[in-house]
Amino acid sequence: MSGIFTTLIYIKPALNVHSKICYLVKYAICNYGVNRMHRFCITILIVLNTTGLNAQNSNVSTEEPEPKQAGPNPSAKAPFFKPGSWSVNLYGGNYQVAEEPQFVAIRNDYSLGVGASADLNQYPYLGLDFELLFVNRDYDTPVGPPLFGTIDNDTSIQTSAFLIGGRAFYPTQGPFRVYASAGIGYFHTKMVVYGSTLGIPGSYEDKDMSMEFYYGAGIGYMFGKWGLGLDYRHFNLEGSFGDFNINNADLGGDLFMVGLRFPF
């Protein structure tokens, strides 16, 4: 009997179930006779069951698992800023200020600035502004410094401001946009006077620093890869310059600028 098992399992593994049954019946009749067929039926069942399990295991082992398809990751966070909404802004304009009586004869006034803006991704009508502005005012009114023998009729007040603020704008799409903004800024203001001592020219300055609120507005239009805008900022600002005996001078005012925008 071991010979028939070896033949079926190892030598003739390619035979199908019907062929194996015929092969076993012929083998039994020729070698054992009809009276022993009842024993051989059990042998047939065992062989068929064994070969069937082997075939089933073979099919299972050769099947390759289907590759998993990549889908959206629910744990991934959306970006804070809207992609493609950043822009670099360049400003130029003048500053209208209501100052103390000794600063009335203004000779020169200009302002420059640079900034960056971006829209928020989850709030389509809101954005953030980061701006660095410089305002210079030259006056013909002299202010007496403590060290100069001769005082020139030149006094300058220079303000540097770093602003961080929020912006609400409309519409969200299209080349034209109107906005209103508000925020807080760090203001560094210095007063510079000019004179001479023993014929040697020089300058003297005193500084004031403060944190103040601001608000503003503007309009803009994009011409493809660049844009043009009109921008307004209002500052509530005071300055004290003890070396010149000036305290709580009103340096606040209105800043009007023309802006160039370059998105990236």
C-alpha positions as CSV (number, residue, x, y, z in Angstrom):
1,M,0.0,0.0,0.0
2,S,2.9,2.4,0.6
3,G,3.8,2.1,-3.1
4,I,0.4,3.4,-4.3
5,F,0.6,6.4,-1.8
6,T,4.1,7.3,-3.1
7,T,3.0,7.0,-6.7
8,L,-0.1,9.3,-6.3
9,I,1.4,11.9,-3.9
10,Y,4.9,12.3,-5.3
11,I,5.2,10.7,-8.7
12,K,1.8,11.6,-10.2
13,P,0.9,14.9,-8.4
14,A,-0.4,16.4,-11.7
15,L,-3.4,13.9,-12.0
16,N,-6.8,15.3,-11.3
17,V,-9.2,13.7,-8.8
18,H,-11.1,11.6,-11.4
19,S,-7.9,10.2,-12.8
20,K,-6.6,9.3,-9.4
21,I,-9.8,7.4,-8.5
22,C,-9.6,5.3,-11.7
23,Y,-5.9,4.6,-11.0
24,L,-6.7,3.4,-7.5
25,V,-9.6,1.2,-8.6
26,K,-7.5,-0.6,-11.2
27,Y,-4.7,-1.0,-8.8
28,A,-7.1,-2.6,-6.2
29,I,-8.7,-5.0,-8.5
30,C,-5.5,-6.2,-10.0
31,N,-3.7,-6.7,-6.7
32,Y,-6.3,-7.3,-4.0
33,G,-9.5,-8.6,-5.5
34,V,-13.1,-7.6,-5.1
35,N,-13.4,-8.9,-1.5
36,R,-10.8,-6.4,-0.2
37,M,-12.4,-3.4,-2.0
38,H,-14.2,-2.2,1.2
39,R,-10.8,-1.7,2.8
40,F,-9.5,0.0,-0.2
41,C,-12.4,2.5,-0.2
42,I,-11.1,3.9,3.0
43,T,-7.7,4.2,1.5
44,I,-9.2,6.1,-1.5
45,L,-10.9,8.6,0.9
46,I,-7.7,9.2,2.9
47,V,-5.7,9.8,-0.3
48,L,-8.3,12.1,-1.8
49,N,-8.6,14.1,1.4
50,T,-4.8,14.4,1.7
51,T,-4.3,15.5,-1.9
52,G,-7.3,17.9,-1.6
53,L,-5.8,19.6,1.4
54,N,-2.4,19.9,-0.2
55,A,-4.0,21.5,-3.3
56,Q,-6.0,23.9,-1.0
57,N,-2.9,24.9,0.9
58,S,-1.0,25.4,-2.3
59,N,-3.7,27.8,-3.6
60,V,-3.7,29.8,-0.4
61,S,0.1,30.1,-0.3
62,T,0.4,31.3,-3.9
63,E,-2.3,34.0,-3.7
64,E,-0.7,37.4,-3.3
65,P,-2.5,40.0,-1.1
66,E,-4.0,42.9,-2.9
67,P,-2.0,46.1,-2.5
68,K,-3.6,48.7,-0.3
69,Q,-4.6,51.9,-2.1
70,A,-3.3,55.1,-0.6
71,G,-6.2,57.3,0.7
72,P,-6.4,60.6,2.6
73,N,-4.8,60.6,6.0
74,P,-7.3,61.7,8.6
75,S,-4.6,62.6,11.1
76,A,-2.9,65.1,8.6
77,K,-3.5,68.7,9.6
78,A,-4.4,71.4,7.1
79,P,-1.8,74.2,6.7
80,F,-2.4,77.3,8.7
81,F,-1.8,79.7,5.8
82,K,-3.5,79.2,2.4
83,P,-1.0,77.8,-0.1
84,G,-0.1,80.3,-2.8
85,S,-1.5,83.3,-0.9
86,W,1.8,84.9,0.3
87,S,2.9,88.2,-1.1
88,V,5.7,90.7,-0.5
89,N,4.7,94.3,-0.3
90,L,6.7,97.5,-0.9
91,Y,5.4,100.8,0.4
92,G,6.1,104.5,-0.1
93,G,4.2,107.6,1.0
94,N,4.0,110.4,3.5
95,Y,2.8,110.8,7.1
96,Q,0.4,113.4,8.3
97,V,0.9,114.1,12.0
98,A,-0.5,116.5,14.7
99,E,2.5,117.4,16.8
100,E,3.5,119.8,19.6
101,P,3.7,123.5,18.8
102,Q,7.5,123.5,18.5
103,F,7.2,121.2,15.4
104,V,5.3,123.3,13.0
105,A,7.7,124.2,10.2
106,I,8.1,120.8,8.5
107,R,10.5,120.8,5.6
108,N,10.6,117.1,4.4
109,D,8.4,114.2,5.1
110,Y,8.5,110.6,3.6
111,S,7.8,107.0,4.6
112,L,9.1,103.7,3.3
113,G,8.1,100.2,4.2
114,V,8.2,96.5,3.4
115,G,5.8,93.8,4.4
116,A,4.5,90.2,3.9
117,S,0.9,89.1,3.9
118,A,-0.9,85.7,3.7
119,D,-4.5,84.5,3.8
120,L,-5.6,82.0,6.4
121,N,-6.5,78.5,5.1
122,Q,-9.6,77.8,7.2
123,Y,-11.0,81.4,7.3
124,P,-11.3,82.5,3.6
125,Y,-12.0,86.2,4.5
126,L,-9.1,86.7,7.0
127,G,-5.3,87.1,6.7
128,L,-2.2,88.2,8.6
129,D,0.1,91.1,7.9
130,F,3.8,91.6,9.0
131,E,5.1,95.1,8.2
132,L,8.2,97.1,8.8
133,L,7.7,100.8,8.3
134,F,10.0,103.9,8.5
135,V,8.8,107.5,8.8
136,N,11.2,110.4,8.6
137,R,10.2,114.1,9.3
138,D,12.6,117.0,9.0
139,Y,11.8,120.4,10.6
140,D,13.3,123.9,10.4
141,T,12.4,124.4,14.1
142,P,15.6,124.2,16.3
143,V,15.6,122.3,19.5
144,G,18.5,123.1,21.9
145,P,20.7,120.0,22.7
146,P,22.7,120.1,26.0
147,L,26.2,119.9,24.4
148,F,26.2,122.1,21.4
149,G,27.4,125.7,21.4
150,T,25.8,126.5,18.1
151,I,22.4,125.1,17.1
152,D,21.4,124.5,13.5
153,N,17.8,125.0,12.3
154,D,17.5,121.2,11.6
155,T,15.5,118.7,13.7
156,S,14.6,115.2,12.6
157,I,12.1,112.8,14.1
158,Q,12.5,109.3,12.8
159,T,10.1,106.4,13.6
160,S,10.7,102.8,12.9
161,A,7.6,100.5,13.4
162,F,7.3,96.7,13.3
163,L,3.6,95.8,13.0
164,I,1.7,92.6,13.3
165,G,-2.0,92.6,12.6
166,G,-5.1,90.9,11.2
167,R,-6.8,91.7,8.0
168,A,-10.4,91.2,6.8
169,F,-10.8,91.4,3.0
170,Y,-13.4,91.0,0.3
171,P,-13.8,89.3,-2.2
172,T,-11.7,86.2,-1.7
173,Q,-11.2,85.6,-5.5
174,G,-10.5,87.9,-8.4
175,P,-7.9,90.6,-9.0
176,F,-9.6,93.4,-7.0
177,R,-9.6,93.4,-3.2
178,V,-10.7,95.8,-0.4
179,Y,-9.4,95.2,3.2
180,A,-9.5,96.6,6.7
181,S,-6.8,95.8,9.3
182,A,-5.9,96.3,12.9
183,G,-3.1,95.2,15.2
184,I,-0.2,96.1,17.5
185,G,3.2,97.5,16.8
186,Y,6.6,98.2,18.3
187,F,7.6,101.8,17.7
188,H,11.1,103.1,18.0
189,T,11.3,106.9,17.7
190,K,14.4,109.1,17.9
191,M,14.8,112.9,17.8
192,V,18.0,114.1,16.1
193,V,19.3,117.7,16.3
194,Y,22.3,119.1,14.6
195,G,24.8,121.8,15.7
196,S,28.5,122.4,16.3
197,T,30.9,123.0,19.2
198,L,34.1,125.0,18.6
199,G,33.3,124.8,14.9
200,I,33.1,121.0,14.8
201,P,29.7,119.9,13.4
202,G,27.9,117.0,15.1
203,S,24.5,115.6,16.0
204,Y,22.7,114.6,19.2
205,E,19.8,112.2,19.6
206,D,17.3,111.0,22.2
207,K,15.1,107.9,21.8
208,D,11.7,106.7,22.9
209,M,10.2,103.2,22.6
210,S,6.6,102.0,23.0
211,M,4.0,99.4,22.1
212,E,0.9,100.9,20.5
213,F,-2.2,99.8,18.6
214,Y,-2.9,100.7,15.0
215,Y,-5.7,100.3,12.4
216,G,-5.8,100.7,8.6
217,A,-7.5,100.0,5.3
218,G,-6.7,99.7,1.7
219,I,-7.6,98.6,-1.8
220,G,-5.6,96.7,-4.4
221,Y,-5.6,95.3,-7.9
222,M,-3.5,92.4,-9.3
223,F,-2.1,92.7,-12.8
224,G,-1.0,89.0,-13.2
225,K,2.4,88.6,-11.3
226,W,2.3,92.0,-9.6
227,G,-0.3,94.3,-8.0
228,L,-0.8,97.9,-7.1
229,G,-2.6,99.2,-4.0
230,L,-3.4,102.3,-1.9
231,D,-2.8,101.7,1.8
232,Y,-3.7,103.7,5.0
233,R,-2.5,103.3,8.6
234,H,-3.3,105.3,11.7
235,F,-1.0,105.3,14.7
236,N,-1.8,106.5,18.3
237,L,1.7,107.4,19.3
238,E,3.4,109.6,21.9
239,G,7.0,110.3,22.5
240,S,9.1,111.8,25.4
241,F,12.6,113.1,24.9
242,G,13.9,114.1,28.3
243,D,17.3,115.4,27.0
244,F,15.3,118.1,25.0
245,N,12.8,118.7,27.8
246,I,10.0,117.4,25.6
247,N,7.4,115.1,27.3
248,N,4.4,113.3,25.9
249,A,4.7,114.8,22.4
250,D,1.8,113.7,20.2
251,L,3.5,111.8,17.3
252,G,0.4,109.9,16.2
253,G,-1.1,110.5,12.8
254,D,-2.1,109.2,9.4
255,L,0.1,107.3,7.0
256,F,-0.9,107.2,3.3
257,M,1.1,104.9,1.0
258,V,1.2,103.5,-2.4
259,G,2.0,99.8,-2.4
260,L,3.5,97.2,-4.9
261,R,2.6,93.6,-4.3
262,F,4.4,90.5,-5.6
263,P,2.7,87.2,-4.8
264,F,4.7,84.0,-4.4
